[in-house]
Every structure is written in C-alpha cells, then in structure tokens.
Amino acid sequence: MKIGFELNLQQSQKLIMTPELRQAIQVLQFNNVELKDYLEKQVESNPFLEVQEKPSQMEKEKTTEVKEDKIDWQEVVEKYDDYSYKAYSGSSEEKQSFESYTSKAQSLNDHLRSQLGLVVKTERERMIGDEIIDSLDYKGYLSMTIDEISVHLKVDPDEVEEVLVKFHSFDPVGVAARDLKECLEIQLKEKGIFDEKVYDIIDYHIEDLACNKLQHIAKSLDITVKRVQEICDIIRMLEPKPSRGFVLESDSIKYISADVTITKVEGEYVIMVNDSDMPLLRISNYYKNIMKNSDDKETNKFLNDKFNSSLWLIKSIEQRRNTMYKVAESILKHQLEFFEKGAKFLKPMVLKDVAEDIEVHESTVSRATNGKYVQTPRGLFELKYFFSSSISKEGNNDGMASTSIKTMIKELVDNENSKKPLSDQKIANELNKRGIDISRRTIAKYRDELQIPSSSMRKRY
C-alpha cells in the first residue's frame, strides 16, 4: 500500500453562488409589489440606474400639447355667449379616475370618538370615554374591568359605568361589551327583542348552541326543537365581533397585484406579464462618460462594480419576465379544460410537469409561482392553486386533482337535505359511485380545509 503526498489534476463542475446569481434568484422570487419596492431602493443606491419615462406617458404628453395648440378659440367665445352654467374643459373625453370615488376606511377608534363628542357633557366624561376606547381589544370588547379603569383614572366606578352605558348605544351596536354574552344581549335589546327564552339560551346554553345541540337546549328550557331552531337563527344573525368592518391598528393589510393576466381574445387565450407598474430602468449616459474619462483607480473600480450590477439587474428583470411567461404558458397548456369548463376539470399537476415542459429546474418553477397571482376569466388565483395531488379514478390514468374533489364535496353539501345532512362516509360513497377512489378520512380532511362543519353541526330541525 503506497502512502505519500501527490499532486493530481481533476476536472469537476460546481455551482458557485455569486452575488449576481443570488440577485437573479431574489428577483425571481419577488411578486410585483415586492419587486417594485426593491427596484426603487436599487435606483436610490446605484447611480447608473435611471427611471425612464414610459412611451405611453410621453405620447400622452405630446398628444396633450397638440390638442392645446389646436384650440378653437371661436368655439370658446361662443361658449361664453351661452349664459347657462357649464364647466368648460379642454378635453371632453377626459374621465374621472376610479381613485376619485374611493374613500379611506375609518378606524374604529376614530368612529367611536366622533360619537363620543356628541354625548359627553364634561371633560371628565370625555377622559373616561377616551380611556374606554383605548381599552378595546381587536374584537371591540372592553379588555379592562371598570375597577381597573377607575383606579387608573382615579375616578368613581359609578362614573365609569355611566359612560360605558352610553357606549352601548353607539355604532357598531355591541361595542365596548365586556364579553360575548353582553355583546349579543345589547344587540337584541337594540332590535327590540325581549323574549326570556332567547336570553336564557345566551346566558346558559351558548356553548350548546355553538355545538348545535338543539335537542339538549329544548329539553332544558322545556320548549320544542323547532322553537329553539328559530331562536338560534335569530342569534346567529347577530354580530359577535363589533369591530368587523373597521380598520384596526393591529391589522396587517396585504395588497394583491396580479403578476400575470390570462385573457380570452377572439377565442384564443393571451398571456401578459403585468409589469406596467414597474419603473422602466436604463443606464445613465452621464455616469458612463465619467467612467470612461476617470483616471482614478478607486473611482473606476466603484463605477465598474455599479455598472456591472445595473446591467445584471436589468438582465435579471428580463429573465424573470420570460420565466413567468413560460410558466404561465405551460400552466395554460396543462389546465386548458379548467379555463374552459371550471374548477371540476382541474387536472393533477406537479412542479416537475412544468419544469420538464419549459426545461428548467423544479426549484425555478417553485420560485416563479410562490406568492404570485394570475388574473383569469374565472377569477384571481395563486399560481400554486393549479398544482395539486392526484386521486385515482376509474377510466382515467392521470386521476383527478384534489381541488376538483373539493369542488365536488362542496356541491354535494350545498345541495344536501339540511334535515338529513350527508356524513363523511356518505360523501365518500357518493364519490365512489362516480368512480373516484377516496376514503372517509380524506373526505374529512378536505371538508376541514373547506371550513365546512360536520354533519351534526349542519343539521336543521
């Protein structure tokens, strides 16, 4: 056995994660909103990057200039001879934008303070009212007790109680309640409902109501199940979260912008990658001239790095656009029946199918689809929606997509007899009759994902 030190030449291929490659991967992962923010930061930090005006904007400005030069002043004078009230506009075709009709959502705190100012008489009452508003939780309930508020403000508990009663007449009805029961009872009184049985169910059987144990409630209150059903329908019409519909400080609002649009034009589907909101980047000629004429080594190194970085960024954006287009095109080809007929005809598809079709790695398809949305004639969908596992079906080698199965389950539940709702086993038997091999446990799993209650919860008497 030979032991010693030797020098050997060996060829090997390795993927090195250069900064440029990391940037390209990062750009591909971004959705439209994230990419726009990222490009704005890059423009601020890289002097070579300039935002170019889009051709549509330049053409619009030129058109406006031509129109201004061709104003018919004789027509303007004739308009002034008309004594009726009319607003003159240089362009009769100009329309109000959609943003002109939108309004900013009002926060719950601001809404309550505007009502508080109309009912309080003293600064002391306003101080207590402000403290109550600041003590509301995300549901609109009072998170502090009356004693805690009185100690904090150094006022009498009766004064806090008097101001709190005024809140119970505010909009939304039920706000500043101390718990769910009080919230519901405030709404019942506002609607003029004073039936003792209704209040008994809220006070003593609210958990039975949530579990749909109507027979147990009927036996406890000595009334018919039908009467309990009617009372429960009334209670379910009430709002358990008064803050619903108002903007809260804790809300994390996420805006969705479609990254790809698929439209049907004259019988054919057209794919468009939505980059109209993106800044159109170009290389600055000013800094290119500085780089050519500079003799300082450090300056040249800095400018060369920024120049190469800007070129690679523009290339990465174009590469992202091409990848997104190819992925959407492949999805359209695989799921054409979905676009033509609906969700029941969605085929099982995995990342590998698209990756092989467009000749890229599965991880590239994953990055191109994760967190991105497509606007289609059938609605807005996340690109991941079109990828689903397969359920075997008789006479179909490819099987059926799990999304299609969920659509069938929802249709069966929507059309069931509410007095005899379908159990998970009956739904499984019905799908088995249609040639779909699926178990009861899988039905229960899909039903939970669809947020459909169990058969005992859906039963009506």
C-alpha positions in Angstrom: 0.0 0.0 0.0 1.5 3.3 -1.1 1.3 6.2 1.3 2.5 9.7 0.3 1.8 13.2 -1.0 1.0 13.7 -4.7 -0.4 16.4 -6.9 -3.3 15.4 -9.2 -5.3 17.4 -11.7 -9.0 16.7 -11.6 -11.9 18.3 -13.5 -15.2 19.0 -11.7 -18.3 21.1 -12.1 -19.6 23.2 -9.2 -22.3 25.8 -8.9 -20.9 28.8 -7.2 -23.5 31.3 -5.7 -22.1 34.6 -6.9 -23.7 37.8 -5.8 -25.2 38.2 -9.3 -26.8 34.7 -9.2 -28.2 35.4 -5.7 -29.7 38.6 -7.0 -31.3 36.8 -10.0 -32.9 34.2 -7.7 -34.1 37.0 -5.4 -35.7 39.0 -8.3 -37.5 35.8 -9.5 -38.9 35.2 -6.0 -40.4 38.7 -5.7 -44.0 39.4 -6.6 -45.0 42.7 -8.3 -45.3 44.7 -5.1 -42.1 43.5 -3.6 -40.2 43.9 -6.9 -41.3 47.5 -7.3 -40.1 48.4 -3.8 -36.8 46.5 -4.5 -36.2 48.4 -7.7 -36.9 51.8 -6.1 -34.2 51.0 -3.5 -31.8 50.0 -6.2 -32.3 53.2 -8.1 -31.5 55.2 -4.9 -28.3 53.2 -4.3 -27.0 52.7 -7.8 -26.1 56.0 -9.7 -26.1 54.1 -13.1 -29.8 53.3 -12.8 -32.2 55.8 -14.2 -36.0 55.6 -14.4 -37.1 56.2 -18.0 -40.4 57.7 -18.8 -42.6 55.1 -20.4 -43.6 55.6 -24.0 -47.3 55.8 -23.2 -46.7 58.7 -20.9 -44.5 60.6 -23.4 -47.1 60.0 -26.2 -49.8 61.3 -23.9 -47.9 64.5 -23.2 -47.3 65.0 -26.9 -51.0 64.5 -27.7 -51.9 67.0 -25.0 -49.5 69.6 -26.5 -51.0 69.1 -29.9 -54.6 69.5 -28.6 -53.6 72.7 -26.8 -52.2 74.1 -30.0 -55.4 73.4 -31.9 -57.9 75.0 -29.5 -60.8 76.5 -31.4 -60.9 80.0 -29.8 -64.1 80.8 -31.8 -65.8 77.9 -30.1 -64.6 79.2 -26.7 -66.0 82.7 -27.4 -69.4 81.2 -28.4 -69.5 79.2 -25.2 -69.1 82.4 -23.2 -72.2 83.8 -25.0 -74.2 81.0 -23.5 -75.5 82.2 -20.2 -76.3 78.7 -18.8 -73.9 77.3 -16.2 -71.4 74.9 -17.9 -67.9 73.9 -16.9 -65.5 74.2 -19.9 -62.9 71.5 -20.3 -60.2 71.4 -22.9 -60.8 67.6 -23.4 -64.4 66.5 -23.5 -63.3 62.8 -23.4 -61.5 63.1 -20.0 -63.0 60.8 -17.4 -62.8 60.7 -13.7 -60.3 58.1 -12.4 -61.5 55.2 -10.2 -59.4 56.6 -7.3 -61.7 59.7 -7.3 -64.5 57.7 -6.0 -62.7 55.6 -3.4 -62.6 56.5 0.3 -60.2 55.8 3.1 -61.6 53.2 5.6 -62.3 54.8 9.0 -60.7 53.2 12.1 -62.9 52.0 15.0 -61.3 54.4 17.4 -62.0 57.5 15.2 -65.5 56.3 14.6 -66.2 56.0 18.3 -64.6 59.3 19.3 -66.7 61.2 16.8 -69.8 59.7 18.5 -68.4 60.3 22.0 -68.1 64.1 21.3 -71.9 64.2 20.8 -73.0 62.6 24.0 -70.5 63.7 26.7 -71.1 66.9 28.6 -67.9 67.3 30.6 -64.2 66.9 30.1 -64.2 64.3 32.9 -66.7 62.1 30.9 -64.6 62.6 27.7 -61.5 61.5 29.6 -63.3 58.3 30.8 -64.6 57.7 27.3 -61.2 58.0 25.7 -59.8 55.5 28.2 -62.6 53.1 27.3 -61.9 53.4 23.6 -58.2 52.8 24.2 -59.0 49.7 26.3 -60.9 47.9 23.4 -59.4 44.7 22.0 -59.3 43.6 18.4 -62.9 42.3 18.6 -64.3 45.5 20.0 -64.7 44.2 23.6 -63.6 46.0 26.7 -60.3 44.4 27.8 -60.2 46.2 31.2 -62.6 46.0 34.1 -64.5 49.0 35.4 -62.5 48.9 38.7 -59.2 48.9 36.7 -60.3 51.9 34.7 -61.4 53.8 37.8 -58.2 53.1 39.6 -56.1 54.2 36.6 -58.1 57.4 36.2 -58.7 58.0 39.9 -62.5 58.3 39.4 -65.5 56.6 41.0 -66.5 53.3 39.4 -70.1 54.5 39.0 -68.9 57.3 36.7 -67.1 54.8 34.5 -70.3 52.6 34.4 -72.4 55.6 33.4 -70.1 56.4 30.4 -69.9 52.7 29.5 -73.7 52.5 29.2 -73.6 55.4 26.7 -71.2 53.3 24.5 -73.8 50.6 24.3 -75.9 52.9 22.1 -73.0 53.6 19.8 -72.5 52.2 16.3 -71.5 49.4 15.9 -74.0 48.0 18.3 -72.4 45.8 20.9 -69.1 47.7 21.0 -67.4 48.0 24.5 -69.2 44.9 25.8 -67.3 43.0 28.5 -67.9 39.6 26.9 -69.8 37.8 24.1 -73.0 37.3 26.1 -73.3 41.0 26.9 -72.5 41.9 23.3 -75.3 39.7 22.0 -77.8 41.0 24.6 -77.1 44.6 23.7 -77.9 43.8 20.1 -81.1 42.0 21.0 -82.3 45.0 23.0 -81.5 47.4 20.2 -83.6 45.2 17.9 -86.5 45.2 20.4 -86.3 41.5 21.2 -87.1 40.8 24.9 -88.1 37.1 24.8 -86.8 35.5 28.0 -86.0 32.2 26.2 -83.7 34.0 23.9 -81.7 35.5 26.8 -81.7 32.1 28.6 -80.0 30.5 25.6 -77.4 33.2 25.5 -76.8 33.1 29.3 -76.8 29.3 29.9 -76.6 27.5 26.6 -74.3 29.5 24.3 -71.8 26.6 24.1 -74.6 24.1 23.3 -75.7 26.5 20.5 -72.1 26.5 19.1 -72.2 22.7 19.0 -75.7 22.6 17.5 -77.1 20.6 20.5 -80.6 21.9 19.9 -82.4 18.9 21.5 -80.4 19.4 24.7 -81.4 23.1 24.8 -85.1 22.2 24.1 -85.2 19.7 26.9 -83.5 22.2 29.4 -85.9 25.1 28.6 -89.0 22.9 28.1 -89.7 24.1 24.6 -89.9 22.5 21.2 -86.8 21.9 19.0 -88.4 24.0 16.3 -88.7 26.9 18.7 -85.0 26.5 19.6 -84.1 26.4 15.9 -86.0 29.7 15.4 -84.2 31.4 18.3 -80.8 30.1 17.2 -81.4 31.6 13.7 -82.0 35.0 15.4 -78.9 34.7 17.5 -76.7 33.7 14.5 -77.8 36.8 12.7 -76.1 38.9 15.4 -72.5 40.2 15.1 -70.1 38.5 17.7 -67.3 40.9 16.7 -68.4 44.5 16.6 -65.1 45.7 15.2 -65.6 43.8 12.0 -65.5 46.2 9.0 -63.3 48.8 10.7 -59.6 49.3 10.3 -57.6 48.3 13.4 -54.1 49.4 14.3 -53.2 45.7 14.6 -54.4 44.9 11.1 -51.7 43.8 8.7 -53.3 44.7 5.3 -51.8 42.8 2.4 -52.4 44.1 -1.2 -52.5 41.6 -4.0 -51.4 42.6 -7.5 -51.8 40.1 -10.3 -48.4 39.2 -11.7 -49.8 37.6 -14.8 -53.0 38.1 -16.7 -54.6 35.5 -18.9 -57.5 36.8 -21.1 -59.5 35.3 -23.9 -59.5 37.3 -27.1 -61.5 36.1 -30.1 -61.4 32.5 -28.9 -57.7 32.4 -28.0 -56.0 32.9 -24.7 -53.5 35.7 -24.4 -50.9 35.8 -21.7 -49.5 39.1 -20.4 -46.9 39.6 -17.6 -48.0 42.6 -15.6 -45.1 44.9 -15.4 -46.8 48.2 -16.3 -46.3 49.5 -12.7 -42.6 48.7 -12.7 -40.1 51.5 -13.3 -38.5 51.3 -16.7 -34.8 51.2 -16.0 -31.9 52.4 -18.2 -28.2 53.0 -17.9 -27.2 56.6 -17.2 -25.1 58.1 -20.0 -23.7 60.7 -17.6 -22.1 58.2 -15.4 -20.9 56.2 -18.4 -19.0 59.2 -19.6 -17.5 59.7 -16.1 -16.4 56.1 -16.0 -14.7 56.4 -19.4 -12.9 59.7 -18.6 -11.9 59.0 -15.0 -8.2 58.1 -14.2 -8.6 57.4 -10.5 -8.4 53.6 -9.8 -10.8 53.6 -6.8 -13.3 55.7 -8.7 -13.1 53.4 -11.7 -13.5 50.3 -9.5 -16.6 51.7 -7.8 -18.1 52.8 -11.1 -17.3 49.4 -12.8 -19.0 47.5 -10.0 -22.1 49.7 -10.1 -22.2 49.5 -13.9 -22.0 45.7 -13.9 -24.6 45.5 -11.1 -27.0 47.6 -13.0 -26.6 45.6 -16.2 -27.1 42.3 -14.3 -30.2 43.7 -12.6 -31.8 44.7 -15.9 -30.9 41.3 -17.3 -32.4 39.6 -14.2 -35.7 41.5 -14.6 -36.0 40.4 -18.3 -35.1 36.8 -17.3 -37.8 36.9 -14.6 -40.3 38.2 -17.1 -39.5 35.4 -19.6 -39.7 32.7 -16.9 -43.0 34.0 -15.6 -44.4 33.9 -19.2 -43.2 30.4 -19.9 -44.6 29.1 -16.6 -48.0 30.7 -17.2 -48.0 29.3 -20.8 -47.2 25.8 -19.5 -50.0 26.0 -16.9 -52.4 27.2 -19.5 -51.5 24.3 -21.7 -51.8 21.7 -18.9 -55.0 23.2 -17.4 -56.9 24.3 -20.6 -60.0 22.4 -19.5 -60.1 24.4 -16.3 -60.1 27.7 -18.1 -62.8 26.4 -20.5 -65.1 24.4 -18.1 -64.3 25.3 -14.5 -62.7 24.0 -11.3 -64.1 20.5 -11.6 -61.9 19.9 -14.6 -58.7 20.9 -12.9 -56.1 18.2 -13.7 -53.5 16.9 -11.2 -50.1 18.6 -11.9 -46.8 18.9 -10.0 -43.9 21.3 -10.4 -42.0 18.6 -12.3 -44.5 18.7 -15.1 -44.0 22.4 -15.8 -40.2 22.1 -15.2 -39.8 19.4 -17.8 -42.1 21.3 -20.2 -40.1 24.6 -20.1 -36.7 22.8 -19.5 -35.8 24.4 -16.1 -35.2 23.1 -12.6 -38.2 22.5 -10.3 -36.8 25.0 -7.8 -37.0 27.7 -10.6 -40.7 26.9 -11.1 -41.3 26.9 -7.4 -39.7 30.4 -7.1 -41.7 31.7 -10.1 -45.0 30.5 -8.7 -44.7 31.0 -4.9 -46.7 34.0 -3.7 -47.7 35.2 -7.2 -51.1 35.5 -8.6 -52.7 35.2 -12.0 -55.9 37.1 -13.2 -58.0 34.8 -15.4 -61.5 34.9 -16.9 -62.6 32.7 -13.9 -61.1 34.9 -11.2 -57.9 35.7 -9.4 -55.9 32.6 -8.4 -52.5 32.0 -6.8 -50.3 30.2 -9.3 -49.8 27.4 -6.7 -53.6 26.8 -7.0 -53.0 24.9 -10.3 -50.7 22.4 -8.7 -52.4 19.6 -6.8 -52.1 16.0 -5.9 -53.8 13.2 -7.8 -56.8 11.0 -6.7 -57.2 7.8 -8.7 -60.3 7.5 -10.9 -61.7 4.6 -12.9 -61.0 5.0 -16.6 -58.6 7.9 -16.1 -54.9 7.1 -15.9 -54.0 10.6 -14.7 -56.5 10.6 -11.9 -58.3 13.7 -10.6 -56.9 16.8 -8.9 -57.7 17.2 -5.2 -59.0 20.7 -6.0 -61.7 19.1 -8.3 -62.6 16.7 -5.5 -63.1 19.6 -3.1 -65.4 21.3 -5.6 -67.5 18.1 -5.8 -67.7 17.9 -2.0 -68.8 21.5 -1.7 -71.5 20.9 -4.4 -72.8 17.8 -2.6 -73.0 19.7 0.7 -74.7 22.7 -0.9 -77.4 20.5 -2.4 -78.0 18.2 0.6 -81.1 17.9 2.6 -80.5 20.1 5.7 -82.7 17.9 7.8 -80.5 14.9 6.9 -77.1 16.2 6.0 -74.5 13.9 4.4 -72.0 12.3 6.6 -68.3 12.0 5.5 -68.9 8.3 4.8 -72.0 9.1 2.6 -70.0 11.7 0.7 -67.2 9.1 0.2 -69.8 6.5 -1.0 -71.3 9.0 -3.5 -67.8 9.8 -4.9 -67.0 6.1 -5.1 -70.1 5.6 -7.2 -68.7 8.2 -9.6 -65.5 6.1 -9.9 -63.4 8.1 -7.5 -61.4 6.0 -5.1 -61.4 8.1 -1.9 -61.7 7.3 1.8 -63.8 8.8 4.6 -60.7 10.2 6.3 -59.7 12.0 3.1 -63.2 13.5 2.9 -63.0 14.7 6.5 -59.6 16.3 5.7 -60.9 18.1 2.6 -64.0 19.2 4.4 -62.0 20.8 7.2 -59.8 22.6 4.6 -63.0 23.9 3.0 -64.2 25.0 6.5 -67.4 23.0 6.2 -68.8 21.9 9.6 -69.6 18.3 10.3 -73.0 16.7 9.5 -74.1 17.1 13.1 -73.3 20.8 13.0 -75.1 21.3 9.7 -78.3 19.6 10.7 -81.5 21.6 11.0 -84.7 20.5 12.6 
